[in-house]
């Protein structure tokens, strides 16, 4: 059965207000639609943990620093609702634009530190848009738990810091990246790649795995990153914005995984920007 689609905040609050008064737990899964198996895994985790689940679909204009990227972002509300029909979702919240940014809206949420590096350097204003809309969705849904994929690891860190700093009473939970059979991280942007582009993009994951294994073997990162960039360029990635080893907690640069670390990558394939990351085992002393 397809969950009801609500577009107005008053309707959403009337619905979840009854759940909260009844003492039921509420989870939210924020998305921008174009749902794939990765999103659905977040919904499944939310359904397993909470009494009620809200999936939000909102293509947030404030987190796009490229007008063409916003215009080309896939919008598949009908198909998304069908995909969610097989899951125990209570409400699909697809807010009209004025429910998020009403006339005269003038407030921006900005997170420093973890938002200033990586995507923060290449997509100016992106994380301000993310933090602002997610803060609003947390408050609008009244959820106690929120589920995000680890593919967008920096986003996960930004959202956690934002919720903590603003004392929003919600637990932000990161779930493992879901991958295609080829190893390519599932992403709504994959829909815009050609079959050939998908095949070439899949070479990113094994390159990352090779670097991670050699780091655990004791090699330093800088020469490994140089080799990886050459391999990715040979595979058809024409612009590698970053290929970094960073600590998980603060996203500071590392040369060796002497503490919990992530290998994070952003690269372009056929005009499509792809990101990925993997955990790197901590190097034993």
C-alpha positions in Angstrom: 0.0 0.0 0.0 1.3 3.4 -1.0 1.9 5.8 1.9 0.0 9.1 1.8 1.9 12.0 0.2 1.7 15.2 2.3 2.8 18.6 0.9 1.9 21.0 3.7 3.5 21.3 7.1 0.3 21.6 9.0 -0.9 18.3 7.6 2.4 16.7 8.5 2.3 18.0 12.1 -1.3 16.9 12.5 -0.3 13.4 11.5 2.9 13.0 13.5 1.4 14.8 16.5 -1.0 11.9 17.0 2.0 9.5 17.0 4.0 11.5 19.5 1.0 11.9 21.9 0.6 8.1 21.7 4.2 7.6 22.8 5.3 6.2 19.4 8.9 6.6 18.1 9.3 8.5 14.8 12.1 8.2 12.3 12.9 10.4 9.3 14.8 9.5 6.1 15.6 12.7 4.3 16.1 12.3 0.5 16.0 14.3 -2.7 14.1 11.5 -4.4 15.3 9.4 -7.4 15.3 6.6 -4.8 17.6 3.6 -5.3 18.5 0.5 -3.2 20.7 2.6 -1.0 17.8 4.9 0.1 15.6 1.9 0.6 18.1 0.3 2.9 17.9 3.4 5.1 14.1 3.2 5.1 14.4 -0.5 6.1 16.7 0.4 9.0 14.3 3.1 10.1 11.3 0.8 9.9 13.1 -1.9 12.0 14.0 0.6 14.8 10.9 2.9 15.0 7.2 2.7 15.2 6.6 5.3 12.5 8.7 6.4 9.5 8.6 9.6 7.4 10.4 9.7 4.1 11.0 13.2 2.9 11.6 14.1 -0.8 12.7 17.6 -1.5 15.2 18.8 -4.1 16.8 21.5 -2.1 17.8 24.4 -4.4 20.1 25.9 -1.7 22.6 23.0 -1.8 23.2 23.3 -5.5 26.0 25.7 -6.5 25.4 24.9 -10.2 22.1 25.9 -11.8 22.5 23.2 -14.5 23.0 20.5 -11.9 19.8 21.6 -10.2 17.9 21.6 -13.4 19.1 18.2 -14.4 18.6 16.5 -11.1 16.2 13.6 -11.6 12.7 14.1 -10.2 10.8 10.8 -10.0 8.1 11.3 -7.3 5.7 8.7 -8.8 8.3 6.0 -9.2 9.7 6.8 -5.7 6.2 6.3 -4.2 5.9 2.9 -5.9 9.3 1.8 -4.5 8.3 2.8 -1.0 5.0 1.0 -1.3 6.6 -2.3 -0.3 8.0 -0.9 2.9 6.3 0.1 6.1 6.4 3.9 5.5 3.7 5.9 7.2 4.1 9.2 5.3 6.0 10.6 2.3 6.6 14.3 2.9 7.1 16.1 -0.4 6.9 19.7 0.8 6.0 22.5 -1.5 8.8 25.1 -1.8 7.0 27.6 0.4 6.8 25.1 3.2 10.6 25.1 3.5 11.5 28.6 2.3 8.4 30.8 2.8 8.3 34.3 1.4 10.9 36.5 3.1 12.9 33.5 4.4 16.2 34.9 5.8 17.9 32.3 8.0 20.9 30.2 7.1 22.6 27.4 9.1 26.3 27.3 8.7 28.7 24.6 10.2 32.4 25.4 10.3 35.3 23.0 10.5 34.0 19.7 9.0 32.1 21.7 6.3 35.1 23.7 5.2 37.2 21.0 3.4 36.6 18.5 0.6 33.2 19.3 -0.9 33.2 22.5 1.1 36.1 23.8 -1.0 34.6 22.8 -4.4 30.9 23.4 -3.8 30.8 26.8 -2.0 27.6 27.2 0.0 26.6 23.5 -0.5 26.8 22.5 3.2 25.0 25.7 4.3 22.1 24.5 2.1 22.3 21.0 3.5 22.5 22.1 7.2 19.6 24.5 6.7 17.2 22.2 5.1 18.0 19.2 7.3 17.6 21.3 10.4 14.2 22.4 9.1 13.2 18.8 8.3 14.3 17.6 11.7 12.1 20.2 13.4 9.2 19.8 11.0 9.0 16.0 11.4 9.6 15.8 15.1 11.6 12.7 14.6 13.8 11.1 17.3 16.0 9.3 14.8 17.3 10.2 11.3 19.0 7.9 8.8 21.7 8.9 6.3 24.0 6.9 4.1 27.7 6.9 4.7 28.4 7.4 0.9 28.0 11.1 1.7 30.3 10.8 4.7 31.1 14.5 5.0 27.4 15.3 4.8 26.8 12.9 7.6 29.5 14.6 9.8 28.0 18.0 9.0 24.5 16.9 9.9 25.7 15.3 13.2 27.6 18.4 14.2 24.7 20.7 13.3 22.1 18.7 15.3 24.5 18.5 18.3 25.4 22.2 18.3 21.7 23.3 18.0 20.5 20.9 20.6 18.0 19.3 18.3 16.8 16.2 20.1 17.5 13.6 17.4 19.9 10.7 16.9 21.6 10.9 13.5 22.5 7.4 12.3 24.8 6.6 9.5 24.2 3.4 7.4 26.7 1.5 5.3 27.1 2.5 1.6 25.1 0.2 -0.8 27.0 -0.6 -4.0 26.1 -1.9 -7.4 27.4 -5.4 -8.3 30.3 -3.6 -10.0 31.3 -1.9 -6.7 30.1 1.5 -7.8 28.4 3.3 -4.9 24.7 3.7 -5.6 23.8 7.3 -6.4 20.9 9.2 -8.0 23.5 10.7 -10.3 24.4 7.3 -11.7 21.1 7.6 -13.7 22.8 10.2 -15.8 25.8 8.0 -16.8 25.8 6.1 -20.1 26.4 2.3 -19.9 30.0 2.9 -20.9 30.3 5.6 -18.3 28.9 3.2 -15.6 31.5 0.6 -16.6 34.4 3.0 -16.4 33.1 4.7 -13.2 33.1 1.3 -11.5 37.0 1.3 -11.6 37.0 3.9 -8.8 36.1 1.4 -6.0 38.9 -1.1 -6.7 41.5 1.7 -6.9 40.3 2.9 -3.5 40.5 -0.6 -2.0 44.0 -1.1 -3.3 45.2 2.2 -1.7 43.5 1.3 1.6 45.2 -2.2 1.7 48.6 -0.6 1.0 48.1 2.0 3.7 47.3 -0.8 6.2 50.5 -2.4 5.0 52.4 0.6 6.3 52.9 2.7 3.1 52.5 6.5 3.3 49.6 8.1 1.5 51.1 10.8 -0.8 52.8 8.4 -3.4 49.7 6.1 -3.3 47.5 9.1 -4.1 49.6 10.0 -7.0 49.4 6.5 -8.4 45.6 6.4 -7.8 45.1 9.6 -9.7 47.0 8.3 -12.7 44.9 5.1 -12.7 41.6 7.0 -12.4 42.6 9.4 -15.3 43.4 6.3 -17.4 40.0 4.9 -16.6 38.3 8.1 -17.9 37.9 10.3 -14.9 38.8 13.7 -16.4 38.8 15.8 -13.2 39.7 14.4 -9.8 38.8 17.2 -7.3 40.2 15.3 -4.3 41.6 12.0 -3.3 42.3 12.3 0.4 43.0 10.3 3.5 41.3 12.0 6.5 40.5 11.2 10.1 36.9 10.3 10.6 36.1 12.6 13.5 37.3 16.0 12.3 38.3 15.3 8.6 41.9 16.4 9.1 44.4 15.3 6.6 46.5 12.2 7.4 49.5 10.6 5.8 48.9 7.3 7.6 45.8 5.8 9.2 47.1 6.2 12.8 43.6 6.8 14.0 40.1 5.9 12.5 40.3 7.2 8.9 38.4 7.5 5.7 39.6 7.6 2.1 37.4 10.2 0.3 37.2 10.9 -3.4 35.3 13.2 -5.7 35.9 12.8 -9.4 34.1 13.6 -12.7 33.0 11.1 -15.3 31.3 12.2 -18.5 30.2 15.5 -16.9 28.8 13.8 -13.8 30.4 14.4 -10.4 30.7 11.2 -8.4 31.8 10.9 -4.7 32.8 7.9 -2.7 34.6 6.9 0.5 35.7 3.8 2.3 36.9 3.1 5.8 40.6 2.5 6.3 41.7 0.1 9.1 43.6 1.8 11.8 47.4 1.2 11.5 48.6 -0.8 14.5 51.6 0.7 16.4 
